């Protein structure tokens, strides 16, 4: 399998280290994700366009010119819109699980039942004030109130306004959402209603189904994104600007290597702290290792990286995004992978079976056929659980083989950006950044977020898109798996300013920041939303009026669908690639790419060519500047 780039080069991945590991595994007859993708070609055209329905025993039904309706009479638009709702429900469900885990951990911390303690009291009191809580209470009592507020919001009825939306969303947006009837109630109730609507022959109105997806997305935005990152900051510490490293070259064969892989950073954080105790370090040395390193993979790695200043030492760097997971294990130097929620692929087990690597499920949602080691996260037991995981890794280290192949490449990274850290770097205010935008040195901001996939080619769309945007003096903020792509290609360093246009380059050098600001993991899209809100509030306008856009150039799965709808609900142009399964419904496609702008101020841009997408995004930003 290969992607042909504009210069005629064939690539399975944008990254040299991943290409090297692909050739290494191929030479050992190890089948990996790129091979399986090729084996699936050609893929089903009905599924690609969203016109396949498997909801009842009459089916599956496929819409075509010969059969323009399903057996029940459902049109292509009904099937496409219903499928989108079901994708968005999965996204909200996963995010709400993440929030519930964090909120319950905060309760346990406030009650002294876990090693975690409140790390950012200032943010705790600031958010509590916005929610109308009694900020005169002692820290732990206030933390309990905040955690309970989040949990209560999850469980409210669909007809009860979500406190988090009322308190944290821009007033102008709430007015729009109220007018459209898409202000959500409790996340769990919204999930119930949406799943009911998307059953066989209950709600068959494609327009109402699309509005349901927007309603789910707003619940995702505030219950799953903004609230989760807020509670994580209070509990684990708000990110601060740090220096780290990325790419497969961060793996060091002389250490016991533990990989934190997934989206929820609680187990990874506990293992990182426990690994630095003399007891655990001595255990590693007794096995013949120099010590222990915790390595980041995917979003959990981004979370650990941006807070690595809080952990002194022990974080070894970010290895890559989700597509890298098999090649990471194939280095032969990874001793244990902690699989939390989500994106641990079944293929990971196939590769681990060829090596000594131990896979461990550390979230009660995560199970994998053939993986018997389970250490489900428990806030009251996490100290003991962390030590157990480290001991398992040391035992695996003793079984290491000699087939070790680690690419040499690694890149410096500047990470840990947030509204607070940016303002701190600018003397306590976002005003210098806004002035640079107002003066035209920075034409606008694009949030490049989300996943990576095989259809485009591993990160082969993300990197050229971002390079083109910064060359046009557009500041890029990024979160999710795309962050690893930019880090590995050197775009998260101060030197990357050399690739920016003259205005952005000057601002980067003056402020001492890269042209691509790493905000962290997928859930940190919520952090980007808070920055958008802060900028809109500072300028006294609605987010839809800002020279800001969103791009998910290699979206993958259900959480990304909910994220994309959230951006549209915020009033932002939202570029999505590859083309999602919507084109089979003419009405649905027209609403998402055109008509919805009249309702929310945002719309979807479908474009798979990265340079064309960058040009169209830049044109949109210029139109907002003129307005």
N, C-alpha and C positions, 0 to 999 in steps of 0.2 A: 504494500500500500504506500502511495506517495502523493504528495500535493505538489503541483507544479506552480512555482512562484513566478512573479512577473519577469524575473531575469532568466527563466528557463530552468532554474535549479529544482531538483526533486528532493523534497523533504518529508520525513514522517513527523518531524518536530522542528520548531524554531531553534531549539537549543542543542548546541554541539554535544553536551554531556549526555543528553537523552538519546541522541542519534548514536553516540558511541555505545551506550548500554544496549540499545536495540540490536546493534550488530553483534555485541558480545553475547546476548541471550540467543540470538538466532544461530550463532556458531555452536551453541550448546543444545540446540534443538528444544529450547524452552519457548513455548508459545506465549505471546503477550498480547496486549490490547490492540496493537496495530495489526497483528496477524488476524485476530478475530474480527476486526472491522472489515478487513479485506474479504474474509470468508463469508461475510453477510451480504456482500454485493451481488446483484443489485437489490436494493431495499424496496419495500412495498410503497408504491406511489400513493395508494389510498391512505395509508398511515401518515405519510409525509404531509399530506394536505389536510388531514384531520377528518376525513369523511368515512371513517370506519367505526361502526358501532357494535359493541359486544354485550350490551346491557341485558338482553333477554334471550331466551332459548330459541327464538325464531332466527337469531343471527348466527354469525356476524353478517351485518348488512354493509354493503359498500356502494356509495353513491357514484353514479356514472351517467353519461348521456343516455345509455340504454335503460338504466334504472335510476331515475332522478329522485326517487323517494324510497325510504326504507319500508320494510314490510308493514310497520305500524302507520306509515304515512309521514314520518319525520323527514324534513328537508335537510339538505346539506348544511344550511345555516344552523338549524337546530342541533344537529349532531356535532358540528364544530364548536358551537358555543357551550354545549353541555360538556364536551370533553375538556374545554378550558376551565370550566368551573371545577371539575374534578381534579385537575392538575393544581389549581389554586388552593383547594382544600388541603391537599397533601402539604403544600408549602406552609400554610398557617398552622397545621397540626404539628409539624416538626418544630417550627419556631416557638409555638406555645409550650411544647415540652421543654425546650431549652429555658424559657423564662421560668416555668414552674420549678425546674431544677435549681436555678439560681436563687429564686425567691425562698425556697425551702432551706437552701444552704444559708441564706442571710438570717433566717429565723433561728437556725441552729447556732450560728455564730453569735447572734445577740443573746442567746440563752447559755452560751459558754459550752456548748455540746460538741464543738468541732474545733480543730486547730485554726481555722480561718477566723480572722478578726476584721473589723471595719477599718479600711485603709484610707478612705477619703471622706472625712467627716464634713468637710466644707461642701462637697457635692451632695452628700446626704441631706444636709440642712437646706441647701438651695432647692433641690428637687422637692423635698417635703414642703417647703414654703409654697412652691408652685401648686402643689396638690392640696393645699389648705390644711396640712397636718400641724399639730402643735409642736413648733420647733423649740419650745422651752424645755421639752423633755430631755432626759439624759440620752446620750448617744445610742446605747443599745435599745432603749425603749422606743426611740424614734425609728431605729432600723427595723424593729418588729412591726411598727405601724406601716412603714413603707412596703415591707415584704407582704404584709396582709392585704394592703391596698392592691398590689399587683395580682395576688392570688384571687381576691374578690372580683377584680375586673375580668379575669378569665372566666369566672363562673356566673356572671350576671346573665339575665335573660336578654334575648335579642331586642326587646323593647326598652331595656334600661341603658341609658347613655354610658359609654365607656369613660370613666374618670380620666384615664390617661390621655385620651383624645381631647377631651374638654380642656385639660390643663396644658397640654404640650403642643397641640397643633396650632398653626397660625389661625387667627380669628377669621381672616379672609377665606381660608380654605374651609373652615367649618361651615361658613355661610354657604359656600358652593355645594358642599356635600349634603348639607341639610336640605337645600333646594332640590337636589337630585334624589333625595330619599335614600342616601347610601351611608349615612352616619351609622357606624356599627354599634351593636351592643356587646355583650360578653363574647369573647372569642369562641368559647366552646359552644355556645348557643348558635353563633353564626355558622360554625362548622356543621352542627346538626341540621340547620335549615338548608344550607347549601347542598349537603349530601342528599337530603330529602328531595329538593328541587331537581337534582340531576339524576334521579331514578327514571325508570321507564315511564313515559307518558304521564308525568306529573306537571312539570313546567316545560313547555315546548316553545316558548317565546324567546327567540335568540337575543332580542334587545334586553329583555328582563334578565336573562341569564348573564349577559355581559355586565349589566349593572350589579348583579350579584357578585361577579368576579371583582369588580371595583370595591364593593363593600368588604369582601374578604381581604382585599389588599390593604385597605386602610386599617383594618384590625391587625393585619400582619405588621404594618408599618409601626404601629404604636404598642401593641401587645408583644410583638415578636422581635422588633428591631430596636426602636428607641428605648423602650423599657428595659430590654435585656442588657443593652450596652450600659445603660445608666446604673442598673443594679450591679453589673459586673465591675464597673468603675468604683462604686462605693465599696464593694467587697474586696476587690483585688488591687485597686489603685488605678487612677486615671492614667492613661498612657503618657509618657514623656518622651521627648525626642532622644533616640538612642542610635548607636552604631552597631551593626551586626554584619553577618555574612550570609550569602545564599548560594545555592547550587549543590550538586551532589558531591563536590569536592570538600564539603564541610565534614563528611564522614571521616573519622579517624580510626584506623584499624587497631591502634594501640589502646583504645578505651573500650569499656563496656558501653555500647550504644543503645539507648532506649529512644524509640520514636513515639512522639505524641501526635496522633493522627485522627482528624475528625473536625469537630466544630465547637465542642464544649470544653473550656480550658481548665476545669476544676481538678480532674485527676492529674493532668499534665503539670499543673502548678504545684500540687502537693508532692508529686514525684520529684520535680525539680528542686524543691526545697529540701526534701528528705535526702536526695542524692548528695547534697553538699555537707551532710553531717560526717564527722570523723568515723563513726561506726560503719556507715555505708561505703565510704571511700576506702577504709581499711579492708573491708570485705572484697572490694574490687581488686585491690592490690594483692591480696592473698591468692587471688585467682590468676595473677600474672598480668593484670591490666594496669595502666598508669592511673586510672581513675574511672569516673563515670561521666558521660555526657548525655544530656537530654537534647534530642534533635527535633526540630519542628517539621511537620508535614501538613500541607493544606492549611485550613483555617485555624486549627488549634495551634499550629506552629506560628501563625501570624499573631495570634493572641499572646503567646509566650514571648515572642520577639518584642512586641511593642511595650511589654511590661518588664523586659529583662533587666532594666535598670534597678528594679525592685528586688532582684534575686541575686545580685552581686556577681556570682559566677555560675557556671554549670550549663548554661544554654549554649549549645554548640552551633546554632545557626539553622536556617530554613533550607530544607532539602529540595522542595519544589511543590507543585500542586498535585491534584488527585491522579492525573495520568502517570505521574512519576512513581507511584507507589510500588509497582512490580519491579521497576528497575532499581529502586532503592534497596529492596530486599536482595536483588540479584547481585549487588556489590559483594555479598557474602560477609559483610562486616556489621550487619544490623542484628542485634541479639534479641530484641523484643519490640513488638509494635502494640501500643495501647490503642484499641479501636473504640473511639467514642462516636456519638452521633455526628455525622453520617458520611457516606461515600467510601466505605471500605468495600471494595469490589470482590466478588467470588474468585476472580483471577488472582487476587493476592494470595489466597490459600494454595493455589496451584504452584505458584513460584516458591512460596515458603516451604512447601514439601520437598523442594529440590535443595534446600539449604537447611541450616540449623535454626533459623529464626522462629521464635515462639510468638504466636498471635494470641492476644488476650482481649476478650470483650469486656469493656469497662463501663457500659451503660446498659440498663435493663432492656432497652429497645433493640440492642445490637446482638444478633446471633448469626453465626455463619456455619454452614454444614462442615463437619469435620473438626471444628475448633472446640475443644473441650475445656479450655482454661477460661473461666469466667470470674471476674472480680467486679461485680456491679457496684458502682459508686454509692457510698453511704457517707453522708457528711459526718456522722458520729464516729465512723470507723476509718475515715480516710487516712489518718496517720499510720495505722497498722497496715492498711491496704497498700499505701505507697511503699512501705518497707517490704511487703510481700512481693510486689511487682519488681522491685529492684533485686531482690534475692533470686527471683525467677530469671531475671536478665543475666545475672552473674552465673547462674547454673548453665544457661544457654551459651554464654561466652566460653565456658570450658569445653563445649562440644563443637566449637567452630572448626570448620574445615580449612583447607589451604586455598580454596578457589576464591580468592579475594581480588576483585577488580574495581577500583574506585577511580572515577574520572578526576583529573587534577584541577578542573576548573572551579573557581569560586569567585564571587564578586562582593565587594563592600556594599553595604546597604545603610541608608539613613531611614529610620522608621519611627513610629510612635506619634504620628500627627493626629490632632484632634482640635476642636474649637479652642480648648483651653491651652494646649501646647503651642498652637499657632499664635494665639493672642499673647502668650507669654514670651514667645520669640520676638514679637513685634512691640514689646514694651507694655503689654497688658491690654491691647485693644486690636480689633480687626480693622481699624480705620486705615492703617497704611496699605493693607491689601485692597480695600475698597477704593482708595484713592488711585491705586495703580490701575484698577479696572475702569474707574471713571475717566482717568486721563488717557486711556487707550493703550497703555503699555501692555497690559493684559487685556485681550479682546473679550475673554469670557472664561468660564470654567466648565469642564466636562468631567463628570463622574464616570470613569470606566470601571465597571464592576462585574462580578459574577464569576463564571466558570471557564473551563476550556473544554474542547471536544475534538473528536476525530474528523467530523464532517468537514470542518474548515482545514484541519491539520493542526496539530498541537501548538497552540499559541501563534500560529502563522498569520492570523488576522489581528490579534491583539497588538503585537509589537509594531507592525507598520502603521496601523491606525493611530497609535499613540505618538509615534515619531512624527507623523504628518500633522497631528493636532498641535504638538508643542512647537513645531516649525512655523505654525500659523499664529504663534503668540497666544495659544490657548493653554491655560493651566490645567493639568490633569490631576484629579484626586482619584485614588483607586482603593478598592477593597475586594477581598475574595481571592479566588484562585488566580485571577489576572495579576494580583500583586506579586506572586511568585514569578510570573512571566517577566514582569518589568524589572524585578530585582535581579534575576539571573542575566538579563541582557544589559545590566548596568545603567538602567534608567532611573534608579532610586539613589543616585549619588550626586554630589555637588558638581562633578565633572560633566554630568549629563546636560548641564546648562549650555554646553557648547553646541548641542543639537537643537536648541530652541531658537525661535525667532529673536530679533534684536531687542524687542521690548521685554519679552518674558525673560530673556537671558540677563538683561540688566537688572530686573527685579530679583531674580534668583541670586545673583551675585551680591546685590545690595543687602538682601535679607539672609543670605547664607542658607538657602533651601534648594532642594532639587526641583526640576520642573514637573516631577510626578510625586505627589505627596501620598505616602502609604498610610491609609487609615486602618489597615488591618484585615479582618476576616469578613466573610459574607454578612454576619450579623452587624458588622460595623458600617454597613450601608445606613443603618440607623444613625450612626455618628455623622455621616454625610448629610442626612436629612436635618439634623440639628444645626449644622453649619449653614445649610440653605435657609433654614428658618431664621437664624441669627442675622444673616446678611439681609434678608428681606425686611426683618424688623428694623435693622439699622438704617435701611434706606427708605423705610416707610411705604413699601409696596408689597404686592402679592408675589409669591414665588414664581407664578407664571409669567411675570413681567421681566424677570431677571435674564441676563445673557448667560444662561446655564442650560446644559443638556445632560442627558444620561446615555451611556452606551453599554450594552451587554453584548459584545461582539462575538462571544462564543458561549452563549448560555447553554446549560445542560439539562437541568431537571426542575422538579416541581417548585422548589423554594425560589428559584430564579423567576418562574412565571409570576408568583405572588409579588416578588420584588419589582418586576417590570410594571405590573398594574399599579403598584404603589407610586412609582415615579409618574405615571400618567395621571393618577389621581392628584398628585402634588402640582400638576399643571406644567410638567416638563416634557419636552421632546425626548422620546425614548427610542434610541436605535437598538434594534435587536437582530442578531445573527447567530446561527443560520436562520433562515426563514422558519418560524414556528408553524405548527400544524393548523393554520387558519385559512390558507389560500383556497381551500375547497369550498368555502362559504363566501360567496360574493358580497352579501350584505355585511357579514361579520368583518371581512377584510376592509370594506369601505368605511365602516364605523370606526374601526381601530386606527386606520391610517389617515382618515379625513374628518368624519363627522364629529368624533368625540372631542376634537379641539374646541368646538363651539360649546361643549358642556363643561369640560374641566380645564381647558386651556392647554392640555397636553395631548400628544398623539404618538402613535408608533411609526417609526421609520424602519422599513424593511430594506436592507441593502447588504449584500454579502461581500462586495468588493471593498476592502478597507480604505483605499484612497478616495474612492467615490463617496463612501460614507463620511469620511473626514471632511470632504468638501461640502457636502450637504449640511452637516452639522455646523460648520463654520458659517455657511450662508444663513442658517437659522439664527445663530448668535449675532451676526451683524444686523439682522432684521430686528432683533430685540434691542440692540443698541440704538438703532434709529428711532424705535418707538419710545 
